């Protein structure tokens, strides 16, 4: 059996070797059969637990949860290493090159006269603003995805488009929703457009739409609690 007691501490190489062992024939049956798809949700949950640690200000939790995220990165890289595609070192090399490319003002490069968004479009070979918008991950929470899309459109100079989804549009949509008795595709689209307007309003006040909605959900819980107490 391999000695992983770590009497002298651990390094990233130890973690890489540990994950490789767990996924080997001599390791853990569960780890051995996992795929990118089977542990996809794990990665998302670990990232949210990092966010929770940051929100609560727990340094010990942050240290632990960052480690859990790192395990996910190493695990996915290990899967690809077995396939002969890339390994953890390749991941590190790729991200280092990306960070250097994205800071041409510090390290030089062809994007030194471009803004941040233009540098990213150059890096990803995105020819149009539409390409840039389509590059925003659909797997993001919908409010954050909408916020990123609106931010990118604004940076690209599409202020006229953004002007069409201001508070007046929300008032207009609310009137339609009040007057419509039955659900149809039009209502589906109006609800979505109204949510997009709300995200745009949050942006204009430098507010995180996810935080805004979560705060509203918290207020709703308290209101239900107050009403519940009245009934006791």
N, C-alpha and C positions, 0 to 999 in steps of 0.2 A: 504494500500500500504506500502511496506517495505521502510524504510528510508535509502537511500544510499547517503545522502548529504555529509557525510564525514567531518563534522566540525572539527574533531580532527585528520584528516588524514586517510589514508587507509593502510591496511596490505594485505598480500597475502590471508589471510582468507576472507577478504572483497571481493577480486576478485573472489575467488572460489564461495562464496555465490552469488555474482552478476551474474556470468555466470549461476549458477544453477537456479536462479530466471528467467533470460532471456529465459532459455530453458523450463521453467515450463508452465503449463496451463495458469497461470496468467501473463506470460511474453510476449515475442515477437514472433509473428507467424512465422517469418522467421527463427529465431534462433532455434525454436522448431523442425523444420523439417530437419535441417541440419544433414548430416552424415559425416563420415570420408572421403568418396569419394567426396562428394559435395564441401567440403572446402579444399581438398588436394592442389589445386592450390593456394589458399589463403596463405597457410603456406609457399609455395615456394616463392611466391611474397614478403611476409613479410621478409623472410630471405634475399632476394636480396636487399630489401630496407635498411636493416641493413648494408649490404655491401656497398651500395651507400653512406650511412651516414658516414661510416668509410673512404671511398675513398675521400669524399669531406671535411672531417675533421669537420663536423658539430656536435658539442656535443649535442645541443638541439634536432637535428634530431635523433641522436643515442639513446638518452634517450627515445624518442617517439617510435621509431621503435622497440627497445628492448621490450617495453611494448606490442606492437602489436604481437610480437612473443610469449611473455608470455601468451597472451590471447589465442593464438592458442593452446598452450600446455594445458592450463587449460580447454579449450573447448573440446579437444579430450579426456582428462581424464574424463570430466564430462559425455561424451557419454558412456564411458566404465563403469563408476560408476553406471549409470542407468541400465546397463546390468548385474551388479553384478560381473564384472570381476576384476577391480582395480579402485583406485581413485588417486587423485593428490599426496596424501601422499605416496602411493605405488611407484609412479614414482620417487619421491624424494629419497625414501629408496633405490630403485634399482640403481639409478645413484651414490649415495654416496658409496654403496657397490662396484660398478664398479670402481670408482676412487681410492678407497682404495686398491682394488685387483690389479689395474694397476700400483701401486707404492709400490711394495714389499720392495724396498730398504728403504723406509721411515716407512712403517707400518708392515713389516714382511710378511710372507706367502710363499707358495710353489714356487713362481716364482722369488725369490730373486736373483737367479744366471742366469736369462734369460734376453735377451734384450727386448726392447719394443715390437717388432713384435712377438717375441716368447710368451711374456706374453699375448698378445691379442689372439693369437691362442689357448693358454691354456684356457683362459677365455671362448672362444666360442667353445671349444672342437673340434677344427679343427685339424685333424690328419695329413693332407698333405698340401703342398704348394698350390696345386690345390684347396683344400678346402678354403684356405685363399683367393685366387684370386676370387673364385666364391662368396665369401662373400662380395666383393665390390659391392655396390648398382648400379644396372643398371640404376636407375633413376638419377644418377649424370650426369652433362653435359659430353658429350662423351670425350672431351679432358681431363677433370679432372679424369674421370674414367680410361682412358688409362694411365695417369700419375701415379695414385695409383697402378695400376697393374704392371707397370714397376718398380716402387719403391719397391714393395713387392718382385718381382722376384729378383731384385738386392740384397736386404737384405738377401734373402734366398740362395744366392750364384750362381744364374743362369746367371753369366756374359757372358758365351759363347753364350747363346741365345740372349742376348742383343747386343752382338757384330755383330750379323747377321743383325741388323736393324740400321746400321750407315749410314753416308752420302753416301757411295758407293751404298747402296741399293736404295737410293733416285735417284741417277743418272741413275741406271739401270732401275728403274721403269719409269722415265721420258722418256727414249729412247723408251720403249714399248708403252707408251701413245702417243708419237709423230707418231709412225709408225702404230698405229691401227686406222682404219677409222670408224668402227662401234662399237657401244656399245654392250657389252655382259657381261656375269657373270664374266669373267676374268677381264675385265676393272673395274667392281664394286669392286672386291677384291684388285686389284692393287691400286686403289684410296684409299681404306681403309688402306692398308699396308703403303702407302706413308704418310698418315696422322699420322699413328703410328710412323713412322720414324721421322717425324717432332717433335712429342711430345718427343721422345727419345733424339733428338738433343737439344731441349729446356731444358730438364732435365740436360743434361751434362753441360749446362751453367747456371744452377740454375735459370732458367726463368720459369715463370708460363705460360703454353701454352695458357690459356684463355686470359691473358693479352697481350701476343704476337699477337694473332689473333685480339683482339679488337683494338690494336694499328694499325695493318695493315688496319683494316676496317675504322678507323679514317683517316688514310692517303688517303685511297681510296675516302672517302667523300670529302676531301680537293682537291684531284686531279680532281674529277668530277666538283667541284665548280670552279676551275681555268679554265677548258675547257669550262664550261658554260659561264663564264665571257668573254672569247675570242669570243664567238659566238654572244654576245649581241651587 
